[in-house]
């Protein structure tokens, strides 16, 4: 390839800039590149991120989100079940810990994607 080593270095594959203390490299546009490893999620950390998301929504819109419906056939619970019944991904990570998806399903009263799917098909309004 013609040109100097410096000019040709842009064609070499790099791993990205790794900031000290952060395991994920930064892409050229500044975003973090996740290597596919799921971040450990516990009930406490799920609740913390949920509270943060709810307060951010309230500060941006002035409205509050409804509480989780863990029982019954309310429209929001049916909607949640239908959304999550089509969601891909594992219920446990490589270290046999529950993923965010599994925790969310559990919080809404579903034991598995299959249970959410069955609930969705039974209670979804027909058009």
C-alpha positions as CSV (number, residue, x, y, z in Angstrom):
1,X,0.0,0.0,0.0
2,X,1.5,3.4,-0.9
3,X,1.9,6.1,1.7
4,X,3.6,6.4,5.0
5,X,3.1,4.2,8.1
6,X,1.0,6.9,9.7
7,X,-1.3,7.3,6.7
8,X,-1.8,3.5,6.5
9,X,-2.5,3.1,10.2
10,X,-6.1,4.1,9.7
11,X,-6.7,0.8,7.9
12,X,-5.5,-1.3,10.8
13,X,-8.1,-2.8,13.0
14,X,-8.1,-1.3,16.5
15,X,-9.8,-2.3,19.7
16,X,-10.9,1.2,20.5
17,X,-10.0,3.5,23.3
18,X,-10.4,1.9,26.7
19,X,-10.9,4.5,29.4
20,X,-9.3,3.6,32.7
21,X,-12.0,2.1,35.0
22,X,-14.4,1.4,32.2
23,X,-14.3,-2.1,30.6
24,X,-16.1,-1.1,27.4
25,X,-14.2,0.5,24.5
26,X,-15.4,3.7,22.9
27,X,-16.4,3.7,19.3
28,X,-15.4,6.4,16.8
29,X,-18.7,8.2,17.5
30,X,-18.1,8.2,21.3
31,X,-20.5,5.5,22.3
32,X,-19.5,2.5,24.4
33,X,-19.2,-0.8,22.6
34,X,-20.7,-3.6,24.7
35,X,-18.9,-6.9,24.1
36,X,-22.1,-8.8,24.7
37,X,-21.5,-9.6,28.4
38,X,-24.6,-8.8,30.4
39,X,-24.3,-6.5,33.3
40,X,-25.1,-8.2,36.6
41,X,-28.6,-7.3,37.7
42,X,-30.1,-7.8,41.1
43,X,-33.6,-6.9,42.4
44,X,-32.1,-3.9,44.2
45,X,-30.3,-2.6,41.2
46,X,-33.4,-3.1,39.0
47,X,-35.5,-1.1,41.5
48,X,-32.8,1.6,41.6
49,X,-32.7,2.0,37.8
50,X,-36.5,1.8,37.7
51,X,-36.8,4.7,40.2
52,X,-34.3,6.7,38.3
53,X,-36.2,6.2,35.0
54,X,-39.5,7.1,36.6
55,X,-38.1,10.3,38.1
56,X,-36.5,11.3,34.8
57,X,-39.8,10.8,33.0
58,X,-41.6,12.9,35.6
59,X,-39.1,15.7,35.4
60,X,-39.2,15.7,31.6
61,X,-43.0,15.5,31.1
62,X,-44.5,16.4,34.5
63,X,-46.6,13.2,34.4
64,X,-46.1,10.1,36.6
65,X,-46.0,6.5,35.3
66,X,-48.5,4.1,36.6
67,X,-47.4,1.5,39.1
68,X,-46.7,-2.1,38.1
69,X,-49.8,-4.3,37.8
70,X,-48.8,-7.7,39.2
71,X,-52.3,-9.2,39.2
72,X,-55.4,-9.0,37.0
73,X,-56.0,-8.4,33.4
74,X,-55.5,-4.6,33.1
75,X,-54.6,-3.2,29.7
76,X,-51.1,-2.1,30.8
77,X,-50.3,-5.6,32.1
78,X,-51.7,-7.2,28.9
79,X,-49.6,-4.7,26.9
80,X,-46.5,-5.6,28.9
81,X,-47.0,-9.3,28.4
82,X,-47.5,-8.9,24.7
83,X,-44.3,-6.8,24.4
84,X,-42.2,-9.2,26.4
85,X,-43.6,-12.4,24.8
86,X,-41.7,-11.5,21.7
87,X,-38.5,-10.4,23.3
88,X,-35.5,-12.4,22.5
89,X,-32.6,-13.1,24.8
90,X,-31.8,-15.4,27.7
91,X,-33.5,-15.5,31.1
92,X,-30.1,-16.2,32.8
93,X,-26.6,-14.9,32.1
94,X,-23.5,-17.0,31.8
95,X,-23.1,-17.0,35.6
96,X,-26.6,-18.3,36.1
97,X,-27.9,-14.9,37.4
98,X,-31.3,-13.6,36.2
99,X,-31.2,-11.0,33.4
100,X,-33.1,-7.7,33.3
101,X,-35.7,-9.4,31.2
102,X,-36.2,-12.1,33.8
103,X,-36.4,-9.6,36.6
104,X,-38.9,-7.4,34.8
105,X,-41.1,-10.4,34.0
106,X,-41.0,-11.5,37.6
107,X,-41.9,-8.0,38.8
108,X,-45.0,-8.0,36.6
109,X,-46.0,-11.5,37.8
110,X,-44.8,-13.7,35.0
111,X,-42.5,-16.7,35.5
112,X,-41.4,-17.0,31.9
113,X,-41.7,-15.7,28.4
114,X,-44.1,-18.5,27.7
115,X,-46.4,-17.5,30.6
116,X,-46.4,-13.9,29.3
117,X,-47.2,-15.1,25.8
118,X,-50.1,-17.3,27.0
119,X,-51.5,-14.4,29.1
120,X,-51.2,-12.1,26.1
121,X,-53.0,-14.4,23.7
122,X,-55.8,-15.0,26.2
123,X,-56.4,-11.4,27.2
124,X,-55.5,-9.4,24.1
125,X,-58.4,-7.5,22.7
126,X,-59.5,-8.7,19.3
127,X,-59.8,-6.0,16.6
